[in-house]
């Protein structure tokens, strides 16, 4: 007999980001009598949310039309100025916006903290009667006797590193629902299992990702231009034949959000995304914005980059994928919160109608159809080849080809058909084909070391708990990763979790510093043999982002 207690709801939502909160609010708007529960693995709503962010308000306008006058923090800073630079090592070339398709404009958008937006959305949801439980990660999918999802179970608390129950042990709780929505964000660990269980990716390309690393800075007020948005491409990734780019957004209170995205399909195992970000900050044009300022926060998160052709089947018996669990990021626009929120709203409407008709635990195919007939699909189809073209042909030629393809789609004149993706884990090549990259040492003013940076994410995990970074085969790191690929997990992790010790003594061992983990999921994505699996740590563990 299970020692876990259970609680019944009409709908359980896993994840407190824009998609999950959008779904929760819409459910209550459609039918206030529905019982809705939302689980969030962070210590509070927003604690694990990290994005640039420049937000397209289209979905927010549909969900809460009066949000601009209701104290929403995102309303503080509308975008006023839009720049795009192609960087060389010491210079830049400004790219005008007139040749770009009009949908890439940031006119009418807002820049601010997505975490704070989610905190505000959670307040709106709770006022409507949604029950929100932060610090309770969903650790297990529950299935009924017919194979349908019937809810989730939260993780046990008070289990030691050795797997034994401690004095403060508390078993997880089962939350049963007529329908369960998975809004875990990019590379959600339950989503990954559901994709495999129901073969949800059988008719689409595999999802691919980038790693986004971000800092918040307080800068000299004389250099601050509220609403200015800057994106860059080219250097420094151009030197390693990788691709990605930087962003710098002037937000409220003399603060800038800046960061760097490295596409995870890079081949050279010596590429070090954290250090590429540090190099980017030393570019003369970026450095002069930051000089005299002060870094106040740091974090990292994987980003979906697969586009429309990587969107899986969205529904299955008893549940559905919404938001970045499904992968609705518009890569050229560097936006996904609006499409994520809209997907949650569409799922909510489908669920409310199904429950009203007396249905439960069935396959909501109407939700999948609604997404594919919505403005989400129309928007993503316009840009579906941008990522693969840049990935295949490089930053310069790829950008030109991507622009041509997007214009062809706008004008409906013979666009390229949807291009194929290959998994990021398959892209890494052997270390003997490359030379190590010499990255400059941090100066402690503009650039910093990785472990100091992690302290600015306010990450905390209970140390005496099972490691949430699981090696399927403990011999793989020293048998394959280190000798063949020079141990790239030492470099692609933005938090210094993976460390090879004993190398000089001829007895190497992979040490996993799980307490540093910022839950970015890069290791789960990029590991060549897919030997590393990220699972949920004890509730509330991870970063505690204040306003990222």
C-alpha positions, 0 to 999 in steps of 0.5 A: 500500500502506497504511503503517499496521500493523494489530492484530486483536481480537475486540472494539474499544471506542472510549471509556473512559467508563462504557459502554465500560468496562462493556462491556469488563468484561462481555465478559471476565466472559462469556468470558475468552478474548475479546481486547478492546481499548479506545481512549481519546482522553484522556491517561489514563482519566478525563482527559476525563470530566466529570459532576456526578455523582450516580450511581445504582448499579443497573448497577454492582451488576449488573456488580461486586456487591462494588464497595462493599468493593473500594476503589471511590471512588464508595462514599465519599459516599452521598447523605444530603440532597436539596434542590431550589430555584426561584431568583429574582434574590435569593431561593429557593423550596424545592420539597418532594420528596413531589409528585415521582414516586418514581423522582426520589429520590436515596435509595441514590445516591452522589456523587463523581468520575465520572472517578475511578470510570472510573479504578477501572473501568479497573483492574478491566478490566485485571485481567481482561485488557482492553488499554487504550490512552489517548492514542490517539483513534479517528480513522476508521471502517474498512469491509470490502468488504461495507460492514460496520464492521471496526474503526477507525484511530487518528490519525496523530501528528507532522503539522504545522499545514500538513498536512506530516509532521514529523520525529517522524511516526508513522502511525496504527494500524488495529485490526480487530475482529469487532465494534466498539463506539462509546462516545464520549460525547455527540456523538461524531464517529465516531458522527455519521458512523455515524448518517449512513452507516447512517441510524440516526436515520431512525425517531427524533427528532433528539438535542438537548443542553445544555452543562454547565459545572462547577467543583470548590471546596474550601470551609469545612469548617463549611459542608460537609455530605457527601452533600448534593445541591442542584439549582436552576432558574429564575434566571438563565436565566428572564430570557432565556426559556432553560432549564436549572439549577444543581447543587451536590453536597457530596462527599468531603474538604470539596469541592463539585462545582457547575455549571450546565446551559444547554439548547442550544435557546435562541433568543437568540444573545446568551445566554452559558452561561459567564456565566450560570453565573457569575451563578448563583454570585453568587446569595446562597444559592449565594455564601454556600456558596462564600465562604471557599472556593477553586476548584480545577478547571473544565471543560465537556461537552455532555449528551444531553437528547433522551430516549427518542424520540431514541434511534437504531437502535443496531446496524449491520453490525459494530458498535453504539452504547452509552452517550451515543453513543446518548443514554440520559440521564435528564434529570429525574434528571440521570443517565446513567452507570447507563444508559450502563453497562447499555447497554455490558453488554447489548452485550457479552452480545450480542457474546459470544453472537454470537462464540460462534456463529461470527458476525462483522461482522453486524448485532447486532439482538438488542442493539437489542432487548435495550435496548428490552426492558430497564430502560433503556427502562422508565426513559426512557419514564417521563420522555420528555416532560420535556425537550420540555415544559419547552422548549416551555412554559418553566421554570414551566409546563413543570415542572408539565406534565412532573411531571403527565406523569411521574405519568400514566406511573407510573399508566398513565393517558393520558400525552401521546404522545412529543413532537417535538424540533427540532435545537439548531442550528435554534433560534437566531434573528437578533440583530436580534430581541434586545438584547445581555445585559449580564453583570457583570464577574468579581470574581476571588473567586466569579466568573472570566473564561473564559480563566483558567477554562480554565487550571483544566481543564489543557488542552493541545494540541500547537500545531503540528498541524492544527486539529481544528475544521474549517470546511466553508466558511471564508466562513460565519462572516463572511458569515452568523454575524457579520452575522445572529447577532452571532457566537454562537460567541464566546459558546456556547464555554466555552473561548474558542476562537472569537474575531472579530478585525478587527471595528472595522477593518471586516475581521472574521475568525474566529480559532480558538484550538483549543489552548483546546478542552476537547472539549465539542462545543458548537460542533459542535452549536449552529452554525446552519449546521452549518459547524463540525465537531469532529474528533480532535486529536493523541492525548492532547490536550485537558483533563486533569481530575484528579477531575471 
